[in-house]
Amino acid sequence: MYNKIMNKDWHQKNRMPVNATDEQRAKWHIEHLKNCDCRKPTANIQKLIDKYRAEK
Ligand SMILES: [Zn+2]
């Protein structure tokens, strides 16, 4: 059984805020994708990422 590679160090330093806004979540996931490979974004998360990437 394989474990996905998790960047625990990054996760410890980058906690998702409890009541995160969509923008905070989008930014978190954008950084997460760059730094960690523990999970793939869901369709909803991907939409959020695309939205905030487009808006910049
Ligand atoms: Zn991760």
N, CA, C, O and the ligand as a Tripos MOL2 file, in Angstrom:
@<TRIPOS>MOLECULE
protein
  225   223    57     0     0
PROTEIN
NO_CHARGES

@<TRIPOS>ATOM
      1 N           0.8470   -1.2040    0.0000 N.3       1 MET1
      2 CA          0.0000    0.0000    0.0000 C.3       1 MET1
      3 C           0.8800    1.2510    0.0000 C.2       1 MET1
      4 O           1.8270    1.3690    0.7780 O.2       1 MET1
      5 N           0.5440    2.1680   -0.8840 N.am      2 TYR2
      6 CA          1.3500    3.3700   -1.0200 C.3       2 TYR2
      7 C           0.7470    4.5410   -0.2430 C.2       2 TYR2
      8 O          -0.4680    4.7320   -0.2000 O.2       2 TYR2
      9 N           1.6190    5.2950    0.3520 N.am      3 ASN3
     10 CA          1.1960    6.5680    0.9250 C.3       3 ASN3
     11 C           1.5660    7.6730   -0.0470 C.2       3 ASN3
     12 O           2.6570    7.6810   -0.6170 O.2       3 ASN3
     13 N           0.6540    8.5930   -0.2250 N.am      4 LYS4
     14 CA          0.9990    9.7710   -1.0180 C.3       4 LYS4
     15 C           2.0230   10.5800   -0.2230 C.2       4 LYS4
     16 O           2.0640   10.5540    1.0070 O.2       4 LYS4
     17 N           2.8290   11.2840   -0.9710 N.am      5 ILE5
     18 CA          3.8630   12.0730   -0.3040 C.3       5 ILE5
     19 C           3.2250   13.2970    0.3440 C.2       5 ILE5
     20 O           2.5860   14.1170   -0.3160 O.2       5 ILE5
     21 N           3.4170   13.3930    1.6450 N.am      6 MET6
     22 CA          2.8450   14.5190    2.3570 C.3       6 MET6
     23 C           3.9710   15.3890    2.9180 C.2       6 MET6
     24 O           4.8830   14.9050    3.5870 O.2       6 MET6
     25 N           3.8800   16.6440    2.6340 N.am      7 ASN7
     26 CA          4.8600   17.6050    3.1340 C.3       7 ASN7
     27 C           4.3860   18.0820    4.5110 C.2       7 ASN7
     28 O           3.7280   19.1140    4.6460 O.2       7 ASN7
     29 N           4.7430   17.2950    5.5210 N.am      8 LYS8
     30 CA          4.2440   17.5900    6.8690 C.3       8 LYS8
     31 C           4.7270   18.9370    7.3660 C.2       8 LYS8
     32 O           4.0120   19.6550    8.0670 O.2       8 LYS8
     33 N           5.9370   19.2630    6.9950 N.am      9 ASP9
     34 CA          6.5070   20.5410    7.4030 C.3       9 ASP9
     35 C           5.6420   21.6980    6.8880 C.2       9 ASP9
     36 O           5.3190   22.6350    7.6180 O.2       9 ASP9
     37 N           5.2820   21.5950    5.6040 N.am     10 TRP10
     38 CA          4.4440   22.6460    5.0120 C.3      10 TRP10
     39 C           3.0820   22.7000    5.7170 C.2      10 TRP10
     40 O           2.5770   23.7790    6.0310 O.2      10 TRP10
     41 N           2.5120   21.5530    5.9540 N.am     11 HIS11
     42 CA          1.1990   21.5210    6.6040 C.3      11 HIS11
     43 C           1.2380   22.1320    7.9990 C.2      11 HIS11
     44 O           0.2980   22.8120    8.4100 O.2      11 HIS11
     45 N           2.3080   21.8940    8.7140 N.am     12 GLN12
     46 CA          2.4140   22.4570   10.0580 C.3      12 GLN12
     47 C           2.4950   23.9790   10.0160 C.2      12 GLN12
     48 O           2.0140   24.6700   10.9150 O.2      12 GLN12
     49 N           3.1030   24.4760    8.9720 N.am     13 LYS13
     50 CA          3.2710   25.9270    8.8590 C.3      13 LYS13
     51 C           2.0910   26.5950    8.1700 C.2      13 LYS13
     52 O           1.9450   27.8160    8.2360 O.2      13 LYS13
     53 N           1.2630   25.8230    7.5200 N.am     14 ASN14
     54 CA          0.1640   26.3880    6.7360 C.3      14 ASN14
     55 C          -1.1550   25.7100    7.0870 C.2      14 ASN14
     56 O          -1.6650   24.8740    6.3410 O.2      14 ASN14
     57 N          -1.6730   26.0820    8.2020 N.am     15 ARG15
     58 CA         -2.9470   25.5140    8.6190 C.3      15 ARG15
     59 C          -4.0950   26.2730    7.9560 C.2      15 ARG15
     60 O          -4.0760   27.4990    7.8390 O.2      15 ARG15
     61 N          -5.0750   25.5170    7.5360 N.am     16 MET16
     62 CA         -6.2790   26.1510    6.9880 C.3      16 MET16
     63 C          -7.0330   26.8390    8.1250 C.2      16 MET16
     64 O          -7.3180   26.2090    9.1430 O.2      16 MET16
     65 N          -7.3630   28.1340    7.9620 N.am     17 PRO17
     66 CA         -8.1550   28.7890    9.0090 C.3      17 PRO17
     67 C          -9.4970   28.0740    9.2120 C.2      17 PRO17
     68 O         -10.0590   27.5060    8.2750 O.2      17 PRO17
     69 N          -9.9930   28.1120   10.4370 N.am     18 VAL18
     70 CA        -11.2180   27.3580   10.7550 C.3      18 VAL18
     71 C         -12.4000   27.8250    9.9060 C.2      18 VAL18
     72 O         -13.1000   27.0180    9.2960 O.2      18 VAL18
     73 N         -12.6070   29.1390    9.8780 N.am     19 ASN19
     74 CA        -13.7150   29.6720    9.0690 C.3      19 ASN19
     75 C         -13.1660   30.3680    7.8300 C.2      19 ASN19
     76 O         -13.4090   31.5540    7.6060 O.2      19 ASN19
     77 N         -12.4350   29.6200    7.0420 N.am     20 ALA20
     78 CA        -11.7680   30.2010    5.8870 C.3      20 ALA20
     79 C         -12.7700   30.6850    4.8500 C.2      20 ALA20
     80 O         -13.7720   30.0220    4.5790 O.2      20 ALA20
     81 N         -12.4920   31.8290    4.2810 N.am     21 THR21
     82 CA        -13.2870   32.3230    3.1540 C.3      21 THR21
     83 C         -12.8830   31.5510    1.9010 C.2      21 THR21
     84 O         -11.8710   30.8510    1.8830 O.2      21 THR21
     85 N         -13.6970   31.6940    0.8520 N.am     22 ASP22
     86 CA        -13.3460   31.0470   -0.4170 C.3      22 ASP22
     87 C         -11.9700   31.4880   -0.8940 C.2      22 ASP22
     88 O         -11.1850   30.6850   -1.3990 O.2      22 ASP22
     89 N         -11.6900   32.7810   -0.7230 N.am     23 GLU23
     90 CA        -10.4040   33.2920   -1.1780 C.3      23 GLU23
     91 C          -9.2590   32.6500   -0.3970 C.2      23 GLU23
     92 O          -8.2450   32.2580   -0.9740 O.2      23 GLU23
     93 N          -9.4330   32.5480    0.9240 N.am     24 GLN24
     94 CA         -8.3880   31.9160    1.7420 C.3      24 GLN24
     95 C          -8.2040   30.4540    1.3530 C.2      24 GLN24
     96 O          -7.0820   29.9520    1.2820 O.2      24 GLN24
     97 N          -9.3100   29.7870    1.1060 N.am     25 ARG25
     98 CA         -9.2260   28.3800    0.7040 C.3      25 ARG25
     99 C          -8.5410   28.2380   -0.6390 C.2      25 ARG25
    100 O          -7.6970   27.3620   -0.8260 O.2      25 ARG25
    101 N          -8.9080   29.1080   -1.5820 N.am     26 ALA26
    102 CA         -8.2840   29.0570   -2.9060 C.3      26 ALA26
    103 C          -6.7750   29.2500   -2.7900 C.2      26 ALA26
    104 O          -5.9960   28.4980   -3.3760 O.2      26 ALA26
    105 N          -6.3730   30.2640   -2.0280 N.am     27 LYS27
    106 CA         -4.9390   30.5340   -1.8610 C.3      27 LYS27
    107 C          -4.2330   29.3730   -1.1750 C.2      27 LYS27
    108 O          -3.1240   28.9880   -1.5430 O.2      27 LYS27
    109 N          -4.9030   28.8290   -0.1730 N.am     28 TRP28
    110 CA         -4.3080   27.6840    0.5410 C.3      28 TRP28
    111 C          -4.0780   26.5340   -0.4300 C.2      28 TRP28
    112 O          -3.0150   25.9140   -0.4310 O.2      28 TRP28
    113 N          -5.0800   26.2570   -1.2530 N.am     29 HIS29
    114 CA         -4.9670   25.1150   -2.1660 C.3      29 HIS29
    115 C          -3.9510   25.3660   -3.2680 C.2      29 HIS29
    116 O          -3.2620   24.4430   -3.7000 O.2      29 HIS29
    117 N          -3.8550   26.6020   -3.7230 N.am     30 ILE30
    118 CA         -2.8480   26.9380   -4.7350 C.3      30 ILE30
    119 C          -1.4500   26.6720   -4.1660 C.2      30 ILE30
    120 O          -0.6120   26.0480   -4.8160 O.2      30 ILE30
    121 N          -1.2180   27.1540   -2.9520 N.am     31 GLU31
    122 CA          0.0800   26.9150   -2.3120 C.3      31 GLU31
    123 C           0.2670   25.4270   -2.0180 C.2      31 GLU31
    124 O           1.3590   24.8760   -2.1580 O.2      31 GLU31
    125 N          -0.8140   24.8090   -1.6140 N.am     32 HIS32
    126 CA         -0.7410   23.3770   -1.3020 C.3      32 HIS32
    127 C          -0.3000   22.5690   -2.5100 C.2      32 HIS32
    128 O           0.5540   21.6880   -2.4040 O.2      32 HIS32
    129 N          -0.8900   22.8760   -3.6630 N.am     33 LEU33
    130 CA         -0.5240   22.1420   -4.8750 C.3      33 LEU33
    131 C           0.9540   22.2980   -5.2110 C.2      33 LEU33
    132 O           1.5910   21.3710   -5.7110 O.2      33 LEU33
    133 N           1.4850   23.4760   -4.9300 N.am     34 LYS34
    134 CA          2.8970   23.7300   -5.2290 C.3      34 LYS34
    135 C           3.8150   22.9880   -4.2780 C.2      34 LYS34
    136 O           4.9270   22.6030   -4.6390 O.2      34 LYS34
    137 N           3.3340   22.7920   -3.0510 N.am     35 ASN35
    138 CA          4.2260   22.3250   -1.9920 C.3      35 ASN35
    139 C           4.0020   20.9050   -1.5250 C.2      35 ASN35
    140 O           4.8490   20.3330   -0.8380 O.2      35 ASN35
    141 N           2.8960   20.3450   -1.8830 N.am     36 CYS36
    142 CA          2.5470   19.0560   -1.2970 C.3      36 CYS36
    143 C           1.7110   18.2350   -2.2610 C.2      36 CYS36
    144 O           0.9880   18.7700   -3.1030 O.2      36 CYS36
    145 N           1.8280   16.9280   -2.1180 N.am     37 ASP37
    146 CA          1.1740   16.0200   -3.0590 C.3      37 ASP37
    147 C           0.2680   15.0240   -2.3310 C.2      37 ASP37
    148 O           0.0270   13.9210   -2.8210 O.2      37 ASP37
    149 N          -0.2290   15.4220   -1.1610 N.am     38 CYS38
    150 CA         -0.9520   14.4470   -0.3430 C.3      38 CYS38
    151 C          -2.3680   14.1950   -0.8360 C.2      38 CYS38
    152 O          -2.9420   13.1440   -0.5500 O.2      38 CYS38
    153 N          -2.9360   15.1340   -1.5660 N.am     39 ARG39
    154 CA         -4.2740   14.8900   -2.1180 C.3      39 ARG39
    155 C          -4.5100   15.7590   -3.3440 C.2      39 ARG39
    156 O          -3.9110   16.8210   -3.5150 O.2      39 ARG39
    157 N          -5.3980   15.2710   -4.1770 N.am     40 LYS40
    158 CA         -5.7620   16.0100   -5.3810 C.3      40 LYS40
    159 C          -6.9310   16.9250   -5.0470 C.2      40 LYS40
    160 O          -7.7700   16.5850   -4.2130 O.2      40 LYS40
    161 N          -6.9870   18.0900   -5.6960 N.am     41 PRO41
    162 CA         -8.1460   18.9510   -5.4560 C.3      41 PRO41
    163 C          -9.4160   18.3090   -6.0050 C.2      41 PRO41
    164 O          -9.4030   17.6850   -7.0650 O.2      41 PRO41
    165 N         -10.4940   18.4700   -5.2790 N.am     42 THR42
    166 CA        -11.7920   18.0210   -5.7750 C.3      42 THR42
    167 C         -12.2410   18.9710   -6.8850 C.2      42 THR42
    168 O         -11.6150   20.0060   -7.1140 O.2      42 THR42
    169 N         -13.3090   18.6220   -7.5600 N.am     43 ALA43
    170 CA        -13.8340   19.4700   -8.6290 C.3      43 ALA43
    171 C         -14.1750   20.8590   -8.0980 C.2      43 ALA43
    172 O         -13.8810   21.8670   -8.7400 O.2      43 ALA43
    173 N         -14.7930   20.9030   -6.9270 N.am     44 ASN44
    174 CA        -15.1570   22.1940   -6.3410 C.3      44 ASN44
    175 C         -13.9260   23.0220   -6.0050 C.2      44 ASN44
    176 O         -13.8940   24.2270   -6.2550 O.2      44 ASN44
    177 N         -12.9380   22.3920   -5.4520 N.am     45 ILE45
    178 CA        -11.6970   23.0950   -5.1150 C.3      45 ILE45
    179 C         -11.0270   23.5950   -6.3890 C.2      45 ILE45
    180 O         -10.5070   24.7090   -6.4390 O.2      45 ILE45
    181 N         -11.0480   22.7540   -7.4150 N.am     46 GLN46
    182 CA        -10.4180   23.1620   -8.6720 C.3      46 GLN46
    183 C         -11.1070   24.4090   -9.2470 C.2      46 GLN46
    184 O         -10.4490   25.3110   -9.7670 O.2      46 GLN46
    185 N         -12.4260   24.4420   -9.1450 N.am     47 LYS47
    186 CA        -13.1780   25.6180   -9.6060 C.3      47 LYS47
    187 C         -12.7520   26.8640   -8.8390 C.2      47 LYS47
    188 O         -12.5440   27.9340   -9.4130 O.2      47 LYS47
    189 N         -12.6280   26.6930   -7.5340 N.am     48 LEU48
    190 CA        -12.2250   27.8000   -6.6710 C.3      48 LEU48
    191 C         -10.8340   28.3010   -7.0670 C.2      48 LEU48
    192 O         -10.5980   29.5040   -7.1770 O.2      48 LEU48
    193 N          -9.9310   27.3580   -7.2770 N.am     49 ILE49
    194 CA         -8.5630   27.7090   -7.6740 C.3      49 ILE49
    195 C          -8.5800   28.4780   -8.9930 C.2      49 ILE49
    196 O          -7.9350   29.5180   -9.1260 O.2      49 ILE49
    197 N          -9.3240   27.9530   -9.9640 N.am     50 ASP50
    198 CA         -9.3800   28.6190  -11.2740 C.3      50 ASP50
    199 C          -9.9360   30.0210  -11.1500 C.2      50 ASP50
    200 O          -9.4520   30.9560  -11.7880 O.2      50 ASP50
    201 N         -10.9640   30.1570  -10.3160 N.am     51 LYS51
    202 CA        -11.6100   31.4570  -10.1410 C.3      51 LYS51
    203 C         -10.6270   32.4870   -9.5940 C.2      51 LYS51
    204 O         -10.5200   33.5990  -10.1130 O.2      51 LYS51
    205 N          -9.9100   32.1020   -8.5380 N.am     52 TYR52
    206 CA         -9.0260   33.0860   -7.9040 C.3      52 TYR52
    207 C          -7.7320   33.2660   -8.6810 C.2      52 TYR52
    208 O          -7.0930   34.3140   -8.5880 O.2      52 TYR52
    209 N          -7.3400   32.2520   -9.4480 N.am     53 ARG53
    210 CA         -6.1810   32.4330  -10.3270 C.3      53 ARG53
    211 C          -6.5210   33.4310  -11.4170 C.2      53 ARG53
    212 O          -5.7120   34.2850  -11.7780 O.2      53 ARG53
    213 N          -7.7310   33.3070  -11.9310 N.am     54 ALA54
    214 CA         -8.1590   34.2010  -13.0190 C.3      54 ALA54
    215 C          -8.2590   35.6380  -12.5190 C.2      54 ALA54
    216 O          -7.8680   36.5780  -13.2120 O.2      54 ALA54
    217 N          -8.7890   35.7950  -11.3030 N.am     55 GLU55
    218 CA         -8.9410   37.1520  -10.7570 C.3      55 GLU55
    219 C          -7.6020   37.7490  -10.3540 C.2      55 GLU55
    220 O          -7.3740   38.9520  -10.4780 O.2      55 GLU55
    221 N          -6.7430   36.8980   -9.8800 N.am     56 LYS56
    222 CA         -5.4080   37.2780   -9.3790 C.3      56 LYS56
    223 C          -5.5220   38.3190   -8.2840 C.2      56 LYS56
    224 O          -4.5080   38.7590   -7.7420 O.2      56 LYS56
    225 ZN         -0.8200   18.1610    1.6570 Zn       57 ZN57
@<TRIPOS>BOND
     1     1     2 1
     2     2     3 1
     3     3     4 2
     4     3     5 am
     5     5     6 1
     6     6     7 1
     7     7     8 2
     8     7     9 am
     9     9    10 1
    10    10    11 1
    11    11    12 2
    12    11    13 am
    13    13    14 1
    14    14    15 1
    15    15    16 2
    16    15    17 am
    17    17    18 1
    18    18    19 1
    19    19    20 2
    20    19    21 am
    21    21    22 1
    22    22    23 1
    23    23    24 2
    24    23    25 am
    25    25    26 1
    26    26    27 1
    27    27    28 2
    28    27    29 am
    29    29    30 1
    30    30    31 1
    31    31    32 2
    32    31    33 am
    33    33    34 1
    34    34    35 1
    35    35    36 2
    36    35    37 am
    37    37    38 1
    38    38    39 1
    39    39    40 2
    40    39    41 am
    41    41    42 1
    42    42    43 1
    43    43    44 2
    44    43    45 am
    45    45    46 1
    46    46    47 1
    47    47    48 2
    48    47    49 am
    49    49    50 1
    50    50    51 1
    51    51    52 2
    52    51    53 am
    53    53    54 1
    54    54    55 1
    55    55    56 2
    56    55    57 am
    57    57    58 1
    58    58    59 1
    59    59    60 2
    60    59    61 am
    61    61    62 1
    62    62    63 1
    63    63    64 2
    64    63    65 am
    65    65    66 1
    66    66    67 1
    67    67    68 2
    68    67    69 am
    69    69    70 1
    70    70    71 1
    71    71    72 2
    72    71    73 am
    73    73    74 1
    74    74    75 1
    75    75    76 2
    76    75    77 am
    77    77    78 1
    78    78    79 1
    79    79    80 2
    80    79    81 am
    81    81    82 1
    82    82    83 1
    83    83    84 2
    84    83    85 am
    85    85    86 1
    86    86    87 1
    87    87    88 2
    88    87    89 am
    89    89    90 1
    90    90    91 1
    91    91    92 2
    92    91    93 am
    93    93    94 1
    94    94    95 1
    95    95    96 2
    96    95    97 am
    97    97    98 1
    98    98    99 1
    99    99   100 2
   100    99   101 am
   101   101   102 1
   102   102   103 1
   103   103   104 2
   104   103   105 am
   105   105   106 1
   106   106   107 1
   107   107   108 2
   108   107   109 am
   109   109   110 1
   110   110   111 1
   111   111   112 2
   112   111   113 am
   113   113   114 1
   114   114   115 1
   115   115   116 2
   116   115   117 am
   117   117   118 1
   118   118   119 1
   119   119   120 2
   120   119   121 am
   121   121   122 1
   122   122   123 1
   123   123   124 2
   124   123   125 am
   125   125   126 1
   126   126   127 1
   127   127   128 2
   128   127   129 am
   129   129   130 1
   130   130   131 1
   131   131   132 2
   132   131   133 am
   133   133   134 1
   134   134   135 1
   135   135   136 2
   136   135   137 am
   137   137   138 1
   138   138   139 1
   139   139   140 2
   140   139   141 am
   141   141   142 1
   142   142   143 1
   143   143   144 2
   144   143   145 am
   145   145   146 1
   146   146   147 1
   147   147   148 2
   148   147   149 am
   149   149   150 1
   150   150   151 1
   151   151   152 2
   152   151   153 am
   153   153   154 1
   154   154   155 1
   155   155   156 2
   156   155   157 am
   157   157   158 1
   158   158   159 1
   159   159   160 2
   160   159   161 am
   161   161   162 1
   162   162   163 1
   163   163   164 2
   164   163   165 am
   165   165   166 1
   166   166   167 1
   167   167   168 2
   168   167   169 am
   169   169   170 1
   170   170   171 1
   171   171   172 2
   172   171   173 am
   173   173   174 1
   174   174   175 1
   175   175   176 2
   176   175   177 am
   177   177   178 1
   178   178   179 1
   179   179   180 2
   180   179   181 am
   181   181   182 1
   182   182   183 1
   183   183   184 2
   184   183   185 am
   185   185   186 1
   186   186   187 1
   187   187   188 2
   188   187   189 am
   189   189   190 1
   190   190   191 1
   191   191   192 2
   192   191   193 am
   193   193   194 1
   194   194   195 1
   195   195   196 2
   196   195   197 am
   197   197   198 1
   198   198   199 1
   199   199   200 2
   200   199   201 am
   201   201   202 1
   202   202   203 1
   203   203   204 2
   204   203   205 am
   205   205   206 1
   206   206   207 1
   207   207   208 2
   208   207   209 am
   209   209   210 1
   210   210   211 1
   211   211   212 2
   212   211   213 am
   213   213   214 1
   214   214   215 1
   215   215   216 2
   216   215   217 am
   217   217   218 1
   218   218   219 1
   219   219   220 2
   220   219   221 am
   221   221   222 1
   222   222   223 1
   223   223   224 2
@<TRIPOS>SUBSTRUCTURE
     1 MET1         2 RESIDUE 1 A MET
     2 TYR2         6 RESIDUE 1 A TYR
     3 ASN3        10 RESIDUE 1 A ASN
     4 LYS4        14 RESIDUE 1 A LYS
     5 ILE5        18 RESIDUE 1 A ILE
     6 MET6        22 RESIDUE 1 A MET
     7 ASN7        26 RESIDUE 1 A ASN
     8 LYS8        30 RESIDUE 1 A LYS
     9 ASP9        34 RESIDUE 1 A ASP
    10 TRP10       38 RESIDUE 1 A TRP
    11 HIS11       42 RESIDUE 1 A HIS
    12 GLN12       46 RESIDUE 1 A GLN
    13 LYS13       50 RESIDUE 1 A LYS
    14 ASN14       54 RESIDUE 1 A ASN
    15 ARG15       58 RESIDUE 1 A ARG
    16 MET16       62 RESIDUE 1 A MET
    17 PRO17       66 RESIDUE 1 A PRO
    18 VAL18       70 RESIDUE 1 A VAL
    19 ASN19       74 RESIDUE 1 A ASN
    20 ALA20       78 RESIDUE 1 A ALA
    21 THR21       82 RESIDUE 1 A THR
    22 ASP22       86 RESIDUE 1 A ASP
    23 GLU23       90 RESIDUE 1 A GLU
    24 GLN24       94 RESIDUE 1 A GLN
    25 ARG25       98 RESIDUE 1 A ARG
    26 ALA26      102 RESIDUE 1 A ALA
    27 LYS27      106 RESIDUE 1 A LYS
    28 TRP28      110 RESIDUE 1 A TRP
    29 HIS29      114 RESIDUE 1 A HIS
    30 ILE30      118 RESIDUE 1 A ILE
    31 GLU31      122 RESIDUE 1 A GLU
    32 HIS32      126 RESIDUE 1 A HIS
    33 LEU33      130 RESIDUE 1 A LEU
    34 LYS34      134 RESIDUE 1 A LYS
    35 ASN35      138 RESIDUE 1 A ASN
    36 CYS36      142 RESIDUE 1 A CYS
    37 ASP37      146 RESIDUE 1 A ASP
    38 CYS38      150 RESIDUE 1 A CYS
    39 ARG39      154 RESIDUE 1 A ARG
    40 LYS40      158 RESIDUE 1 A LYS
    41 PRO41      162 RESIDUE 1 A PRO
    42 THR42      166 RESIDUE 1 A THR
    43 ALA43      170 RESIDUE 1 A ALA
    44 ASN44      174 RESIDUE 1 A ASN
    45 ILE45      178 RESIDUE 1 A ILE
    46 GLN46      182 RESIDUE 1 A GLN
    47 LYS47      186 RESIDUE 1 A LYS
    48 LEU48      190 RESIDUE 1 A LEU
    49 ILE49      194 RESIDUE 1 A ILE
    50 ASP50      198 RESIDUE 1 A ASP
    51 LYS51      202 RESIDUE 1 A LYS
    52 TYR52      206 RESIDUE 1 A TYR
    53 ARG53      210 RESIDUE 1 A ARG
    54 ALA54      214 RESIDUE 1 A ALA
    55 GLU55      218 RESIDUE 1 A GLU
    56 LYS56      222 RESIDUE 1 A LYS
    57 ZN57       225 GROUP 0 **** ****
